[in-house]
Amino acid sequence: MRRGCLLLGLAVALGWAPASAQTLAVALASNPTSVDPHFHNLVPNNAIAAHVFDKLVHQDERQQLIPGLAESWRAVSETEWEFRLRPGVTFHDGAPLEAEDVAASLRRVPTVPNSPGPFTQFTRGIAEVEVVDARTLRIRTRGPQPLLPTDLSVINIIPRRLESATTADFNAGRAMVGSGPFRFDSFTPGERVVVTRNEGYWGGAPPWQRATLRIVPNDSARVAALLAGDVDAIEAAPITQLEQLRRRNEIKLWRITSNRVMFISFDTFREVTPHATARNRQPLPSNPLRDVRVRQALSLAINRQLITERLMENEAIPAGGLLADGFFGANPRLTPPAFDPDQARRLLREAGYPDGFRLTVHGPNDRFPNDDKILQAVAQMLTRIGIETRAEAMPFNLILSQGGPPQHAFSAMLLGWGSNTGEASSPLRALVATVDRDRGLGVGNRGRYSNPAIDAVIIRALGTVDDPARSALLQQASEMAMQDQALVPILYQVNIWATRGSIAYTARADEWTLARFFTPAN
């Protein structure tokens, strides 16, 4: 009781004022790394950007494509698409939004420096952008690219005059001029983002005059603020406190199966990996994670059902693939591997590790629901088959900065990937495909896994226009990836928001928290 009072006091001390009919306060779980809409392909960043900026193509709550700034689009040929812009759309500074602004935005994407997760995977296939007139542009691709409208549903459009703006310009607010449903007011890193209603938004003015998006990574502090009425809603409602929330009549929960898979990524690139040693702490002659039998043993050692039931309280789905059933290209044959520690030990013996080895698995403690607990559980399960495993949890920003290029400091990592496109093509080309920055492949492949046979199927799928044929190829590539244990999927996330009784929310598979879709309940 005393702890709860302290947390409520913290909410008051932080200045969280109750909402009025014209204002909305939402507590976010994750800190955006920037408000530059082209800097980092990360859910917190993308969700913030979607308030201020807009895109040619939108995705609905289940990631089906619907018109955005483009009122229509069509394939002129296998390598050419035409997009027709809505008439009368303006940026927040009053300038008209025209085709040249779209062209400038696409030119900026590959030029943003020091991006820890670039958007180039969505634009590398573009060979040329032709501005036909103020409302029409034609985009030519390097080969057949049936996913171009889907890819462009991830790219925010900025005014052409800001093509050369730096990330610092956006973070300082100088370049935060979009055409989205809200105007930018302020950004205080680590604390909040404030936006105000765009009365002239083409999709209709949002119901809130002002929305404050508060960054509250601490689960208990988010819940305390909601229960006290200091915020109207929270994202990532903590699983350990769902029962408490269910008992409160004034609280409502909104949930949907996520496009996110939680998984273990391995360093399969280096001959010797830094965080795997013999049991006596002496160096190993080679990297055990390069052996598919070792990776398969690690997968069989994980009791996904137990993690889902005990840690996630059944608010997750055990995973056997890269994307949950129901999304395009998801493979229904990839069921969760059965927990089989005996077979895992046999595979280790076959691979030449009868006594196992020591391994450190790194992962975040502030990004995904129960991420640190999942990390600890995985470490304990691996230890039981003879791999003496240490779990090292750290802030997500360190996982990103140290776990990827150029450091590649870790041997195994607990990570999560959400499919921006709602297709299996997203995790396949980002997590499984061989790293190829020029082609926008492998941008999330932190273990630098590489399998040319799988690459060939992925590339073929990305160029296949026929939807059933493309889905079959994506399913084939996913199956090949799991047979080779490119990574170890653990669970599919369930996205949960909690609101006070007067507020409703349209739960989204993409995990985005958007003020526009919080509405006063009837």
For each residue, the residues with C-beta under 8 A, 3 or more apart:
1: 4 5
2: 5 6
3: 6 7 220
4: 1 7 8 224
5: 1 2 8 9
6: 2 3 9 10
7: 3 4 10 11 220 221 224
8: 4 5 11 12 224 227 228
9: 5 6 12 13
10: 6 7 13 14 221 224
11: 7 8 14 16 221 224 225 228 230 231
12: 8 9 15 16 228 230
13: 9 10
14: 10 11 214
15: 12
16: 11 12 25 214 225 228 230 231
17: 25 230
18: 229 230
19: 23 24 25 231 232
20: 23
21: 520
22: 208 209 210
23: 19 20 208 209 210 211 212
24: 19 208 210 211 212 232 233 503 515 518
25: 16 17 19 211 212 214 230 231 232 233
26: 211 212 213 214 231 232 233 234 235 513 515 518
27: 214 216 221 222 225 226 231 233 234 235
28: 31 44 213 214 215 216 235 513
29: 216 217 219 222 234 235 236
30: 43 44 215 217 236 366 367 396
31: 28 44 189 190 215 217 397
32: 35 42 44 45 48 193 215
33: 39 40 42 44 45 116 397 400
34: 39 40 45 167 170 171
35: 32 45 48 49 52 170 171 176 184 187 193
36: 39 40 45 112 167 170 171 175
37: 45 49 52 53 156 158 170 178
38: 105 108 109 112 115 119 155 156 158
39: 33 34 36 45 112 115 167 170
40: 33 34 36 45 115 116 117
41: 45 46 117 118 119 121 154 420 443
42: 32 33 45 46 117
43: 30 46 47 418 510 511 512
44: 28 30 31 32 33 47 48
45: 32 33 34 35 36 37 39 40 41 42 48 49
46: 41 42 43 49 50 154 420 512
47: 43 44 50 51 511 512 513 514
48: 32 35 44 45 51 52 193 213
49: 35 37 45 46 52 53 156 178
50: 46 47 53 55 156 180 512 514
51: 47 48 180 181 182 193 195 211 213 514 515 516
52: 35 37 48 49 92 176 178 180 182 183 184 195
53: 37 49 50 156 157 158 178 179 180
54: 68 69 89 156 157 178 179 180
55: 50 58 68 69 152 153 154 155 156 157
56: 68 69 70 73 83 85 102 149 152 153 155 157
57: 65 66 67 68 70 73 149 150 152 153
58: 55 65 66 67 68 153
59: 63 64 65 66 153 422 510
60: 63 64 66
61: 256 506 507 508 509 517
62: 256 422 509
63: 59 60 259 327 419 421 422 509 510
64: 59 60 422
65: 57 58 59 149 150 153
66: 57 58 59 60
67: 57 58 70 71 72 86
68: 54 55 56 57 58 153
69: 54 55 56 85 86 89 97 102 157 179
70: 56 57 67 73 83 84 85 86
71: 67 84 85 86
72: 67 83 84
73: 56 57 70 81 82 83 84 149
74: 81 82
75: 78 80 81 146 465
76: 80 81 82 138
77: 80
78: 75 144 465
79: 127 140 141 142 143 144 145
80: 75 76 77 138 139 140 141
81: 73 74 75 76 138 139 141 145 148 149
82: 73 74 76 132 136 137 138 139
83: 56 70 72 73 102 136 137 138 139 152
84: 70 71 72 73 135 136
85: 56 69 70 71 89 97 98 99 102 134 135 136 137
86: 67 69 70 71 89 135 202
87: 135
88: 202
89: 54 69 85 86 96 97 179 202
90: 94 95 96 97 179 200
91: 94 95 96 97 101 159 177 178 179
92: 52 177 178 179 183 184 198
93: 159 177
94: 90 91
95: 90 91 159 161
96: 89 90 91 134
97: 69 85 89 90 91 101 157 159 179
98: 85 101 102 134 135
99: 85 102 103 131 132 133 134 135 136 137
100: 103 104 131 134 160
101: 91 97 98 104 105 157 158 159 160
102: 56 69 83 85 98 99 105 106 129 137 157
103: 99 100 106 107 129 131 137 160
104: 100 101 107 108 158 159 160 162 163
105: 38 101 102 108 109 155 156 157 158 163
106: 102 103 109 123 126 129 155
107: 103 104 110 111 129 163
108: 38 104 105 111 112 158 163 164
109: 38 105 106 112 118 119 120 122 123 155
110: 107 118 120 123 124
111: 107 108
112: 36 38 39 108 109 115 118 167
113: 167
114: 167
115: 38 39 40 112 118 119
116: 33 40 400 401 404
117: 40 41 42 400 443 444
118: 41 109 110 112 115 121 437 443
119: 38 41 109 115 122 123 154 155
120: 109 110 123 124 437 440 443
121: 41 118 124 151 429 430 440 441 443
122: 109 119 151 152 154 155 420 440
123: 106 109 110 119 120 126 151 155 440
124: 110 120 121 438 439 440
125: 141 142 143 145 148 151 439 440 462
126: 106 123 129 139 140 141 142 148
127: 79 140 141 142
128: 139 140
129: 102 103 106 107 126 137 138 139 140
130: 137 138 139 140
131: 99 100 103 136 137
132: 82 99 136 137 138
133: 99 136
134: 85 96 98 99 100
135: 84 85 86 87 98 99
136: 82 83 84 85 99 131 132 133
137: 82 83 85 99 102 103 129 130 131 132
138: 76 80 81 82 83 129 130 132
139: 80 81 82 83 126 128 129 130 148
140: 79 80 126 127 128 129 130
141: 79 80 81 125 126 127 144 145 148
142: 79 125 126 127 145
143: 79 125 463
144: 78 79 141 463 464 465
145: 79 81 125 141 142 148 151 462 463
146: 75 463 464 465 467 470
147: 150 151 421 423 425 462
148: 81 125 126 139 141 145 151 152
149: 56 57 65 73 81 152 153
150: 57 65 147 153 421 422 423
151: 121 122 123 125 145 147 148 154 155 421
152: 55 56 57 83 122 148 149 155
153: 55 56 57 58 59 65 68 149 150 420 421
154: 41 46 55 119 122 151 420 421
155: 38 55 56 105 106 109 119 122 123 151 152
156: 37 38 49 50 53 54 55 105 178
157: 53 54 55 56 69 97 101 102 105 178 179
158: 37 38 53 101 104 105 108 162 163 165 175 177 178
159: 91 93 95 97 101 104 162 177
160: 100 101 103 104 163
161: 95
162: 104 158 159 165 169 175 177
163: 104 105 107 108 158 160
164: 108
165: 158 162 169 170 174 175
166: 169 170 175
167: 34 36 39 112 113 114 170 171
168: 171 172
169: 162 165 166 172 174 175
170: 34 35 36 37 39 165 166 167 173 174 175 176
171: 34 35 36 167 168 187 189
172: 168 169 175
173: 170 176 184 186 187
174: 165 169 170
175: 36 158 162 165 166 169 170 172
176: 35 52 170 173 184 187
177: 91 92 93 158 159 162 184
178: 37 49 52 53 54 91 92 156 157 158 184
179: 53 54 69 89 90 91 92 97 157 198 201 202
180: 50 51 52 53 54 198 201
181: 51 197 198 201 203 205 206 515 516
182: 51 52 195 196 197 198 206 211 515 516
183: 52 92 195 196 197 198
184: 35 52 92 173 176 177 178 187 195
185: 194 195 196 210
186: 173 192 193 194
187: 35 171 173 176 184 192 193 194
188: 191 192 193
189: 31 171
190: 31 215
191: 188 214 215
192: 186 187 188 212 213 214 215
193: 32 35 48 51 186 187 188 212 213 215
194: 185 186 187 210 211 212 213
195: 51 52 182 183 184 185 210 211 213 515
196: 182 183 185 209 210 211
197: 181 182 183 205 206 208 209 210
198: 92 179 180 181 182 183 201 205 206
199: 205
200: 90 205
201: 179 180 181 198 204 205 206
202: 86 88 89 179
203: 181
204: 201
205: 181 197 198 199 200 201
206: 181 182 197 198 201 211 515 516
207: 518 519 520
208: 22 23 24 197 211 515 518
209: 22 23 196 197
210: 22 23 24 185 194 195 196 197
211: 23 24 25 26 51 182 194 195 196 206 208 515
212: 23 24 25 26 192 193 194
213: 26 28 48 51 192 193 194 195 513 515
214: 14 16 25 26 27 28 191 192 225 231
215: 28 30 31 32 190 191 192 193
216: 27 28 29 221 222 225 234
217: 29 30 31 366
218: 221 222
219: 29 222 223 236 238 240 241
220: 3 7 223 224 238 241
221: 7 10 11 27 216 218 224 225
222: 27 29 216 218 219 225 226 231 234 236 237 238
223: 219 220 226 227 234 237 238 241 244 245 498
224: 4 7 8 10 11 220 221 227 228
225: 11 16 27 214 216 221 222 228 230 231 234
226: 27 222 223 229 230 231 232 233 234 245 251 498 499 500
227: 8 223 224 248 251
228: 8 11 12 16 224 225
229: 18 226 500
230: 11 12 16 17 18 25 225 226
231: 11 16 19 25 26 27 214 222 225 226 234
232: 19 24 25 26 226 499 500 502 503 518
233: 24 25 26 27 226 497 498 499 500 503 505 513 518
234: 26 27 29 216 222 223 225 226 231 237 497 498
235: 26 27 28 29 497 513
236: 29 30 219 222 369 495 496
237: 222 223 234 241 242 245 253 496 497 498
238: 219 220 222 223 241 242 369
239: 242 311 312 313 315 369 370 496
240: 219 313 370
241: 219 220 223 237 238 244 245
242: 237 238 239 245 246 253 313 315 496
243: 246 247
244: 223 241 247 248
245: 223 226 237 241 242 248 251 253 498
246: 242 243 251 253
247: 243 244
248: 227 244 245 251
249: 501
250: 500 501
251: 226 227 245 246 248 498 499 500 501
252: 498 499 500 501 503 504
253: 237 242 245 246 496 497 498
254: 496 497 498 499 504 505 506 507
255: 315 494 495 496 497 507
256: 61 62 494 495 507 508 509
257: 317 324 326 492 494 495 509
258: 324 418 492 493 494 495 509 511
259: 63 323 324 327 418 419 422 426 509 510 511
260: 368 416 417 418 419 492 493 495 511
261: 319 321 322 323 324 416 417 427 489 490 491 492 493
262: 319 368 371 374 414 415 416 489 490 491 492 493
263: 319 414 415 416 417 431 487 488 489 490
264: 298 361 378 412 413 414 415 487 488 490
265: 412 413 415 431 445 446 447 449 487
266: 289 295 298 411 412 447 449 487 488
267: 270 273 287 289 408 410 411 412 447 448
268: 287 289 290 295 447 448 449 450
269: 408 447 448 449 450
270: 267 273 287 408
271: 286 287 290
272: 283 284 286 287
273: 267 270 276 287 289 411
274: 409 410 411
275: 359 360 362 410 411 412
276: 273 284 287 288 289 357 358 359 360 411
277: 281 282 283 284 357 358
278: 281 282 283 284 357 358
279: 355 356 357 358 388
280:
281: 277 278 358
282: 277 278
283: 272 277 278
284: 272 276 277 278 287 288 357
285:
286: 271 272 290
287: 267 268 270 271 272 273 276 284 290 411
288: 276 284 291 294 351 353 357
289: 266 267 268 273 276 294 295 411 412 447
290: 268 271 286 287 294
291: 288 294 295 351 352
292: 295 296 484 485
293: 296 297 347 348 350 351
294: 288 289 290 291 297 298 347 348 351 353
295: 266 268 289 291 292 298 299 485 488
296: 292 293 299 300 344 347 485
297: 293 294 300 301 343 344 345 347 348 351 385 387
298: 264 266 294 295 301 302 344 382 387 485 488
299: 295 296 302 337 485 488
300: 296 297 337 338 339 340 341 343 344 347
301: 297 298 339 341 344 381 382 384 385 387
302: 298 299 307 339 378 381 382 488 490
303: 306 307 339 381
304: 307 308 318 319 336 337 339 490 491
305: 308 309 318 336 339
306: 303 309 310 339 377
307: 302 303 304 310 311 312 316 318 374 377 378 490 491
308: 304 305 311 312 314 316 317 318 491
309: 305 306 312 313 314
310: 306 307 313
311: 239 307 308 370 373 374 377
312: 239 307 308 309 315 316 369 370 491 494
313: 239 240 242 309 310
314: 308 309
315: 239 242 255 312 369 494 496
316: 307 308 312 369 491 492 493 494
317: 257 308 324 491 492 494
318: 304 305 307 308 336 490 491 492
319: 261 262 263 304 324 336 489 490 491 492
320: 334 335 336 337 482 489
321: 261 330 331 334 424 478 482 489
322: 261 330 334 417 424 427 428 431 432 478 481 489
323: 259 261 327 329 330 419 423 424 426 427 478 492
324: 257 258 259 261 317 319 327 330 492
325: 330 332
326: 257 330
327: 63 259 323 324 330 419 422 423 424 509
328: 422 423 424 467 471 474
329: 323 423 424 425 461 470 471 474 475 478
330: 321 322 323 324 325 326 327 424 475 478
331: 321 334 424 474 475 478 479
332: 325
333: 475 479
334: 320 321 322 331 478 479 482
335: 320
336: 304 305 318 319 320 489
337: 299 300 304 320 340
338: 300
339: 300 301 302 303 304 305 306
340: 300 337 343 344
341: 300 301 344 345 384 385
342: 345 346
343: 297 300 340 346 347
344: 296 297 298 300 301 340 341 347 348 385
345: 297 341 342 348 349 385 386
346: 342 343 349 350
347: 293 294 296 297 300 343 344 350 351
348: 293 294 297 344 345 351 353 354 356 385 386 387
349: 345 346 352 353 354
350: 293 346 347
351: 288 291 293 294 297 347 348
352: 291 349
353: 288 294 348 349 356 357 386
354: 348 349
355: 279 386
356: 279 348 353 385 386 387 388
357: 276 277 278 279 284 288 353 387 388
358: 276 277 278 279 281 387 388 389 390
359: 275 276 382 387 388 389 390 411 412
360: 275 276 389 390 391 392 410 411 412
361: 264 375 378 379 382 389 390 391 392 411 412 413 414
362: 275 392 393 394 399 403 410 412 413 414
363: 371 372 374 375 391 392 393 394 399 413 414 415
364: 367 368 371 372 393 394 395 396 399 414
365: 371 372 375 393 394 395 396
366: 30 217 371 395 396
367: 30 364 371 396 399 416
368: 260 262 364 371 374 416 493
369: 236 238 239 312 315 316 493
370: 239 240 311 312 373 374
371: 262 363 364 365 366 367 368 374 375 393 414 416
372: 363 364 365 375 376 393
373: 311 370 376 377
374: 262 307 311 363 368 370 371 377 378 414 490 491
375: 361 363 365 371 372 378 379 391 393 414
376: 372 373 379 380 391 393
377: 306 307 311 373 374 380 381
378: 264 302 307 361 374 375 381 382 389 391 414 490
379: 361 375 376 382 383 389 390 391
380: 376 377 383 384 389
381: 301 302 303 377 378 384 385
382: 298 301 302 359 361 378 379 385 387 389
383: 379 380 386 387 388 389
384: 301 341 380 381
385: 297 301 341 344 345 348 356 381 382
386: 345 348 353 355 356 383
387: 297 298 301 348 356 357 358 359 382 383
388: 279 356 357 358 359 383
389: 358 359 360 361 378 379 380 382 383
390: 358 359 360 361 379
391: 360 361 363 375 376 378 379
392: 360 361 362 363
393: 362 363 364 365 371 372 375 376
394: 362 363 364 365 398 399
395: 364 365 366 398 399
396: 30 364 365 366 367 399 400
397: 31 33 400 401
398: 394 395 401 402
399: 362 363 364 367 394 395 396 402 403 413 415
400: 33 116 117 396 397 403 404
401: 116 397 398 404 407
402: 398 399 407 409 410
403: 362 399 400 407 408 409 410 413 446
404: 116 400 401 407 408 446
405: 408
406:
407: 401 402 403 404
408: 267 269 270 403 404 405 446 448
409: 274 402 403
410: 267 274 275 360 362 402 403 413 446
411: 266 267 273 274 275 276 287 289 359 360 361
412: 264 265 266 267 275 289 359 360 361 362 447
413: 264 265 361 362 363 399 403 410 446 447
414: 262 263 264 361 362 363 364 371 374 375 378 490
415: 262 263 264 265 363 399 444 446
416: 260 261 262 263 367 368 371 493
417: 260 261 263 322 426 427 430 431 444
418: 43 258 259 260 510 511
419: 63 259 260 323 327 422 423 424 426 427
420: 41 46 122 153 154 426 510
421: 63 147 150 151 153 154 425 426
422: 59 62 63 64 150 259 327 328 419 426 509 510
423: 147 150 323 327 328 329 419 426 474
424: 321 322 323 327 328 329 330 331 419 427 428 474 475 477 478
425: 147 329 421 428 429 458 461 462 470 474
426: 259 323 417 419 420 421 422 423 429 430
427: 261 322 323 417 419 424 430 431 432 444
428: 322 424 425 431 432 433 458 461 474 477 478 481
429: 121 425 426 432 433 440 441 442 458 462
430: 121 417 426 427 433 441 442 443 444 445
431: 263 265 322 417 427 428 442 444 445 449 486 487
432: 322 427 428 429 442 445 449 451 454 458 477 481 486 487
433: 428 429 430 436 441 442 445 454 455 458 459
434: 441 442 445 449 450 451 452 455
435: 441 442 443 445 448 450
436: 433 439 440 441 442
437: 118 120 440 442 443
438: 124
439: 124 125 436
440: 120 121 122 123 124 125 429 436 437 443
441: 121 429 430 433 434 435 436 455 458
442: 429 430 431 432 433 434 435 436 437 445 448
443: 41 117 118 120 121 430 435 437 440
444: 117 415 417 427 430 431
445: 265 430 431 432 433 434 435 442 448 449
446: 265 403 404 408 410 413 415
447: 265 266 267 268 269 289 412 413 487
448: 267 268 269 408 435 442 445
449: 265 266 268 269 431 432 434 445 486 487
450: 268 269 434 435 455
451: 432 434 454 455 480 481 484 486
452: 434 455 456
453: 456 457 480
454: 432 433 451 457 458 477 480 481 484 486
455: 433 434 441 450 451 452 458 459
456: 452 453 459 460
457: 453 454 460 461 473 476 477 480
458: 425 428 429 432 433 441 454 455 461 462 477
459: 433 455 456 462 463
460: 456 457 463 464 473
461: 329 425 428 457 458 464 470 473 474 477
462: 125 145 147 425 429 458 459
463: 143 144 145 146 459 460
464: 144 146 460 461 469 470 473
465: 75 78 144 146 470
466: 469 470
467: 146 328 470 471
468: 471 472
469: 464 466 472 473
470: 146 329 425 461 464 465 466 467 473 474
471: 328 329 467 468 474 475
472: 468 469 475 476
473: 457 460 461 464 469 470 476 477
474: 328 329 331 423 424 425 428 461 470 471 477 478
475: 329 330 331 333 424 471 472 478 479
476: 457 472 473 479 480
477: 424 428 432 454 457 458 461 473 474 480 481
478: 321 322 323 329 330 331 334 424 428 474 475 481 482
479: 331 333 334 475 476 482 483
480: 451 453 454 457 476 477 483 484
481: 322 428 432 451 454 477 478 484 486 487
482: 320 321 334 478 479 485 486 489
483: 479 480
484: 292 451 454 480 481
485: 292 295 296 298 299 482 488
486: 431 432 449 451 454 481 482
487: 263 264 265 266 431 432 447 449 481
488: 263 264 266 295 298 299 302 485
489: 261 262 263 319 320 321 322 336 482
490: 261 262 263 264 302 304 307 318 319 374 378 414
491: 261 262 304 307 308 312 316 317 318 319 374
492: 257 258 260 261 262 316 317 318 319 323 324
493: 258 260 261 262 316 368 369 416 511
494: 255 256 257 258 312 315 316 317
495: 236 255 256 257 258 260 507 508 509 511
496: 236 237 239 242 253 254 255 315 507
497: 233 234 235 237 253 254 255 505 507 513
498: 223 226 233 234 237 245 251 252 253 254
499: 226 232 233 251 252 254 503 504 505 518
500: 226 229 232 233 250 251 252 503
501: 249 250 251 252 521
502: 232 520 521
503: 24 232 233 252 499 500 518 519 520 521
504: 252 254 499 518 519 520 521
505: 233 254 497 499 517 518 519
506: 61 254 517
507: 61 254 255 256 495 496 497
508: 61 256 495 511 512 514 517
509: 61 62 63 256 257 258 259 327 422 495
510: 43 59 63 259 418 420 422
511: 43 47 258 259 260 418 493 495 508
512: 43 46 47 50 508
513: 26 28 47 213 233 235 497
514: 47 50 51 508 517 518
515: 24 26 51 181 182 195 206 208 211 213 518
516: 51 181 182 206
517: 61 505 506 508 514
518: 24 26 207 208 232 233 499 503 504 505 514 515
519: 207 503 504 505
520: 21 207 502 503 504
521: 501 502 503 504
522:
